[in-house]
Amino acid sequence: MNSILIGILLMTIGSFAGSSYYVPINKIKNWSWETYWIAQGIVSWILLPWVFTLYAVPFDALGTVLTSAPVSSMALAVLFGALWGVGGLTWGLSMRYLGISLGQSVSAGFCAAFGTIIPPIVAGENLFTTPGGWALLIGVAISLAGIAVIGYAGSLRDKAMSAEEKKAAVKEFALKKGLIIAIFAGLMSACMNYGLAAGQPIADAAIANGCSELLSFSPVHIFVMFGGFLTNFIYCVYLFRKNKSFHEYRTVGGSVLASNLLFSLLGGSLWYMQFLFLGMGQSFIADNAMLVAFSWSILMSLNIVFSNFWGIVLKEWKGSSSKTIVVLCVGLLLLIVSVFFPSLF
């Protein structure tokens, strides 16, 4: 099979996993948001990055990898990870208030746009002087238009549904609050891509010490995910104290506790898989600089498609008028076009 097709297939698998993580999370019972959020976070941000790193890097070479990589690279990976952690934190809140389909679409749209356009600007490229730069800018404009159209679809659904119908689709549906949170989540979540770029020397050190290119970004994940964990841990501790909810780990019954931990494990694993498979996919297209540059946008666009698949399965748009569905589809089409548009040039 063509290496480019393999790379895209791997990213597709990761995107499906990442957009599906909230499905098992919705099965958790009798836990507050902060209780299950930090539980799945320990799995996705701490446990799995180390598991795959220990698998990918020869054990006797791990110390060499961690000491030979530039300290500045590690520090930047943690810093961007902490900023991304704010985005990840609010990303979950966006789905809490908008549902999987609308929340993921708006957040992923902004994340794709800014994750694509900021790196070349930071690198000193003048996007107004090259055809590729203009393609990027036009792609971002189309993305923002798509976000506006999807937001309009959400407002149409909001106006047409009764309070009971809104709660049946999304228990805590709040359009205005959800859109503000989703936009912010997308902006901050783009920092994940900056953190991965900053951690490239760590991946290079891993390859130089016996790690396969397929899993070379696993050591980078240790630092980026740790930064994200710190941000989320601090906020969850604040909520534990405010809501006095930490006791929920002890007060639910044994069967419920086991079930909640299992779904947290599953949700956290699915979430991490998107970045694991992103790195694996990039290893197959490493010789194609254009595809590597747009791999982040590919991941986000596929997240939008799959999240809306789950939104339909979970009946979040049930009862919406045909006009609302058409508007939603137009918005999704605009977002998908926006993230692939620059690759045509």
matplotlib code that plots the C-alpha trace (Angstrom):
import matplotlib.pyplot as plt

x = [0.0, 1.2, 2.9, 0.8, -2.4, -1.0, -0.2, -3.6, -5.3, -3.4, -4.4, -8.0, -7.9, -6.5, -9.1, -12.0, -10.6, -10.1, -13.6, -15.1, -13.5, -16.6, -18.9, -17.6, -17.2, -21.0, -21.5, -20.0, -22.5, -22.7, -19.4, -19.0, -17.2, -13.9, -14.0, -14.1, -12.0, -8.9, -9.4, -9.3, -6.6, -4.2, -4.6, -4.3, -1.8, 0.5, 0.2, -0.1, 2.7, 5.1, 3.7, 4.4, 7.7, 8.9, 7.8, 9.3, 12.7, 15.2, 15.2, 19.0, 18.8, 15.9, 18.2, 20.4, 17.4, 16.1, 19.5, 20.7, 17.6, 17.9, 16.5, 14.9, 13.0, 11.6, 10.7, 8.8, 7.0, 5.8, 4.9, 2.9, 1.4, 0.2, -1.4, -2.9, -4.2, -6.3, -7.8, -8.3, -10.0, -12.4, -12.8, -14.5, -16.7, -17.7, -19.1, -20.8, -22.8, -23.1, -22.9, -20.4, -21.2, -21.5, -18.9, -16.3, -17.0, -16.5, -13.5, -11.8, -12.5, -10.7, -8.0, -7.3, -7.2, -4.9, -2.8, -2.1, -1.5, 0.5, 3.6, 4.6, 4.1, 6.3, 8.9, 9.0, 7.2, 5.2, 2.0, 1.0, 3.9, 3.5, 0.7, 1.0, 0.7, -2.5, -3.8, -3.4, -5.1, -8.0, -8.3, -8.5, -11.2, -13.2, -12.8, -14.1, -17.1, -17.8, -17.7, -20.2, -22.5, -22.4, -23.1, -26.1, -27.3, -26.9, -29.0, -31.7, -31.8, -31.9, -34.9, -36.9, -36.4, -38.3, -36.4, -37.3, -36.0, -32.7, -32.1, -32.9, -30.3, -27.6, -28.4, -26.7, -27.2, -26.3, -25.6, -24.0, -21.8, -20.9, -19.8, -17.6, -16.0, -15.6, -13.9, -11.5, -10.9, -10.0, -7.5, -5.7, -5.8, -3.7, -0.8, -0.6, 0.8, 3.3, 4.4, 4.9, 6.9, 9.0, 9.6, 11.0, 14.6, 13.4, 12.0, 15.3, 17.2, 14.9, 15.5, 19.2, 19.1, 17.2, 13.5, 11.6, 10.3, 6.8, 6.7, 9.4, 7.0, 6.1, 8.9, 7.7, 4.2, 5.6, 6.5, 3.6, 1.0, 2.6, 2.2, -1.5, -1.9, -0.6, -3.1, -6.0, -4.9, -4.8, -8.3, -9.7, -8.2, -9.9, -13.3, -12.8, -12.4, -15.2, -17.7, -16.5, -16.6, -13.4, -15.3, -17.1, -14.2, -15.2, -19.0, -20.2, -20.8, -18.1, -19.8, -20.3, -16.7, -15.4, -17.6, -16.6, -12.9, -13.3, -15.0, -12.4, -9.7, -11.4, -12.1, -8.6, -7.1, -9.3, -8.3, -4.6, -4.8, -5.4, -1.9, -0.3, -1.7, -1.0, 2.7, 2.6, 0.9, 3.4, 6.3, 4.9, 4.7, 7.9, 9.3, 6.3, 6.7, 3.3, 1.4, 3.3, 2.5, -1.2, -1.4, -2.7, -5.5, -6.3, -6.6, -9.0, -11.1, -11.6, -12.4, -15.3, -16.6, -16.5, -17.8, -20.9, -21.3, -21.5, -23.8, -26.2, -25.9, -26.5, -29.5, -28.2, -29.8, -33.0, -36.1, -34.1, -35.8, -34.5, -33.3, -31.2, -29.6, -28.9, -27.2, -25.2, -24.0, -23.0, -21.0, -19.3, -18.5, -16.9, -14.7, -13.6, -12.8, -10.9, -8.5, -7.7, -7.8, -4.2, -2.9, -4.2, -1.5]
y = [0.0, 3.6, 5.1, 8.2, 6.2, 4.3, 7.5, 9.0, 5.7, 5.7, 9.3, 8.4, 5.6, 8.1, 10.6, 8.1, 7.1, 10.7, 11.8, 8.7, 9.2, 11.0, 8.1, 5.9, 9.0, 9.5, 6.1, 7.1, 7.4, 9.3, 11.1, 14.9, 16.2, 16.8, 13.3, 11.4, 14.1, 13.6, 9.8, 9.6, 12.2, 10.1, 7.4, 9.6, 12.2, 10.2, 6.4, 5.8, 8.1, 6.3, 2.8, 3.5, 5.1, 2.2, -0.1, 2.0, 3.0, 0.3, 0.5, 0.9, 3.8, 5.7, 7.7, 8.7, 9.9, 12.0, 13.5, 14.1, 16.0, 19.8, 21.1, 23.9, 21.5, 19.7, 22.9, 24.3, 21.0, 21.2, 24.9, 24.3, 21.2, 23.3, 25.8, 23.0, 21.6, 24.7, 23.9, 20.3, 21.2, 23.6, 21.2, 18.7, 21.5, 22.5, 19.0, 19.2, 22.3, 21.7, 17.9, 15.9, 17.0, 20.7, 21.0, 19.0, 20.8, 24.3, 23.4, 21.3, 24.0, 26.7, 24.2, 23.2, 26.8, 28.2, 25.0, 25.4, 29.2, 30.1, 27.9, 29.5, 32.9, 32.1, 30.7, 34.1, 33.4, 36.2, 34.5, 37.4, 37.0, 33.4, 31.4, 28.8, 31.6, 32.9, 29.4, 29.1, 32.4, 31.6, 28.2, 29.8, 32.2, 29.3, 27.6, 30.6, 30.8, 27.1, 27.7, 30.5, 28.4, 25.5, 28.0, 29.2, 25.6, 25.3, 28.5, 27.1, 23.9, 25.9, 27.9, 25.0, 22.7, 22.7, 22.7, 19.0, 18.1, 20.0, 18.1, 14.8, 15.5, 17.2, 17.4, 20.7, 22.3, 26.0, 27.5, 30.9, 29.6, 26.5, 28.4, 30.8, 27.8, 25.9, 28.8, 29.3, 25.5, 25.4, 28.3, 26.9, 23.3, 24.3, 24.6, 20.7, 21.1, 23.7, 21.4, 18.5, 20.7, 21.9, 18.3, 17.2, 17.1, 14.6, 12.4, 12.7, 11.6, 8.6, 7.5, 8.0, 5.6, 2.7, 3.9, 3.2, 6.3, 4.8, 5.5, 8.2, 10.8, 8.7, 10.3, 13.8, 12.9, 12.4, 16.1, 17.6, 15.5, 16.2, 19.9, 19.3, 17.2, 19.9, 22.4, 20.0, 18.7, 22.2, 23.0, 19.7, 20.1, 23.5, 21.9, 19.1, 21.6, 23.8, 21.1, 18.7, 15.9, 14.0, 11.6, 10.3, 7.9, 6.3, 6.7, 5.0, 1.3, -1.2, -2.2, 1.5, 2.3, -0.5, 0.5, 4.1, 3.3, 1.0, 3.7, 6.3, 3.9, 3.4, 7.1, 8.1, 5.4, 6.5, 10.1, 9.4, 7.2, 10.2, 11.6, 8.2, 7.5, 11.0, 10.5, 7.1, 8.5, 11.3, 8.7, 7.4, 10.8, 12.2, 12.8, 14.9, 18.2, 19.6, 16.6, 16.7, 20.4, 19.7, 16.5, 18.5, 19.8, 16.4, 15.1, 17.9, 17.7, 14.0, 14.7, 16.9, 14.2, 11.5, 13.6, 14.4, 10.7, 10.2, 13.1, 11.5, 8.1, 9.6, 11.5, 15.0, 16.4, 14.4, 16.5, 19.2, 20.6, 19.8, 23.4, 23.0, 19.8, 21.4, 24.3, 22.0, 20.0, 23.2, 24.3, 20.9, 20.9, 24.4, 23.2, 20.1, 22.2, 24.7, 22.2, 20.5, 23.6, 24.8, 21.3, 21.9, 24.6]
z = [0.0, -0.7, 2.3, 2.0, 2.2, 5.2, 6.9, 6.3, 7.4, 10.7, 11.3, 10.5, 13.1, 15.7, 14.8, 15.2, 18.6, 19.8, 18.7, 20.4, 23.9, 25.3, 24.5, 27.4, 29.6, 29.3, 30.8, 34.1, 37.0, 40.3, 39.7, 39.3, 36.2, 38.1, 39.6, 36.2, 34.4, 36.5, 36.5, 32.7, 32.6, 34.7, 32.1, 29.0, 30.2, 32.6, 32.3, 28.5, 27.4, 29.7, 28.7, 25.0, 25.6, 27.7, 24.8, 22.0, 23.5, 24.6, 28.4, 28.7, 26.3, 27.9, 30.3, 27.3, 25.4, 28.3, 29.0, 25.4, 24.3, 24.8, 28.1, 26.2, 24.0, 27.1, 28.8, 25.8, 25.4, 29.0, 28.6, 25.5, 27.1, 30.0, 27.6, 25.7, 29.0, 29.4, 26.0, 26.8, 30.0, 28.3, 25.3, 27.7, 29.0, 25.5, 24.9, 28.3, 27.2, 23.4, 23.0, 21.1, 17.6, 18.0, 20.8, 18.9, 15.6, 16.9, 19.0, 16.3, 13.7, 15.6, 16.7, 13.0, 11.9, 14.5, 14.7, 11.0, 10.6, 13.8, 13.3, 9.9, 11.4, 14.4, 11.9, 10.3, 7.1, 5.5, 4.5, 2.2, -0.2, -1.4, -3.0, -0.2, 2.4, 0.7, 0.6, 4.3, 5.0, 2.7, 4.4, 7.8, 6.5, 5.2, 8.6, 10.5, 8.1, 8.7, 12.5, 12.1, 10.0, 12.6, 15.4, 13.4, 13.1, 16.9, 17.4, 15.1, 17.1, 20.4, 19.3, 18.0, 21.0, 24.2, 27.5, 27.9, 24.4, 25.1, 28.2, 26.5, 23.8, 26.0, 29.7, 30.4, 26.9, 26.9, 23.5, 24.3, 27.2, 25.1, 22.0, 24.1, 25.8, 22.5, 20.7, 23.6, 23.7, 20.1, 20.4, 23.3, 22.1, 19.1, 21.5, 21.4, 17.8, 19.0, 21.8, 19.5, 17.1, 20.1, 21.1, 17.8, 19.1, 21.8, 19.0, 17.1, 20.2, 20.6, 17.0, 17.4, 20.4, 18.9, 18.8, 15.6, 13.8, 14.1, 17.8, 18.1, 19.4, 22.5, 24.6, 23.4, 24.7, 28.2, 28.4, 26.5, 28.4, 31.7, 31.1, 30.3, 33.4, 35.7, 34.4, 34.7, 38.1, 39.6, 38.4, 39.5, 43.0, 43.1, 42.1, 44.7, 47.4, 46.1, 45.5, 48.2, 45.6, 46.3, 48.5, 45.5, 44.9, 48.2, 48.5, 45.3, 45.5, 44.5, 41.2, 40.3, 41.2, 39.1, 36.2, 36.4, 36.6, 33.5, 31.5, 32.6, 31.5, 28.1, 27.6, 28.5, 26.2, 23.2, 23.8, 23.8, 20.7, 18.4, 19.2, 19.1, 15.7, 14.5, 15.2, 13.6, 10.5, 10.2, 10.1, 6.9, 5.2, 6.6, 3.1, 2.1, 3.9, 2.7, 4.1, 7.4, 7.7, 7.2, 9.2, 12.1, 10.0, 8.7, 12.2, 13.3, 10.1, 10.7, 14.3, 13.1, 10.8, 13.4, 16.3, 14.2, 13.4, 17.2, 17.5, 15.1, 16.8, 20.2, 18.8, 19.8, 16.7, 17.0, 16.2, 14.4, 11.3, 7.8, 7.5, 10.6, 9.3, 6.0, 7.7, 9.9, 6.8, 5.0, 8.0, 8.2, 4.5, 4.9, 7.7, 5.9, 2.7, 4.8, 6.3, 3.0, 0.8, 1.3, 0.3, -3.2, -3.8]

ax = plt.figure().add_subplot(projection="3d")
ax.plot(x, y, z, "-o")
ax.set_aspect("equal")
plt.show()
